[in-house]
Amino acid sequence: MPASNPKTRAAAVDAPQTAAAFRTALAALADPVRAQHSARYFKTGKGEYGHGDVFAGAKVPQTRAVVRTFRKMPLGEVKKLLHSKVHEERLGALLILVHQSQRGDNAHRQACFDLYMQNLRWVNNWDLVDSSAGQVVGAWLRDSGQSRAVLYKLARSKDLWERRVAMLACSHFIGAKESKDALAIATLLLHDPHDLIHKAVGWMLREVGGRVGLDVLRGFLQRHAATMPRTALRYAIEKLGPAERKRWMAMAG
């Protein structure tokens, strides 16, 4: 393996762990053309789910590389970064929270969880939710033994992204072969009006089938396939065989 560049190592060590320094590093990677593409992809037009979001145009691997330099950022600075109008800066803040939540002691992990939950209004697009909810919210709730009632409250929220956090937080439980909360929240969200929730529900059901057991998935489908949204059903059965997929889809309304 080639040795890393000494200048790169020094920059990583010496970089001030501040939101302002992160913004400067990310701005150096800005690409206006990519920013326009991202704005369309994440539906930032009037009336769309990402309305008003702003993109710098950095690639996700580039943002992750910047995060590696700033992963020791104090939570006060992470909060400043999370409050940014720039999408990639909010993503960076959440990835820093993921890193610190996975490696901190219990007090710090609780602080990461609290910061996340108190600032949900800035976790406001599907990629932001998907890259953080399981690792920060789900992991802490399971590892700490705290009540998971907060997820059921989020599942009943009027806010699209809070509902998606509720569903995606369950990814950590599913990874630990627990399906109770995932199935309960999927049931609460089964007839949600938004397609992004249909996709989240179907995705988590598919994970239940793959990680907990196909019998659990099939039991859920026996109860709900006839009435659940077709998008959710397609996602849920994606890894089943062609003939079985056809049978389940034939049941859908």
PyMOL commands that set and color helices and strands:
alter all, ss='L'
color gray80, all
select helices_A, chain A and resi 6-14+19-27+32-41+60-69+75-82+87-103+106-118+120-122+126-130+133-144+149-155+160-175+180-188+195-212+214-224+230-236+242-251
alter helices_A, ss='H'
color red, helices_A
deselect
rebuild
show_as cartoon
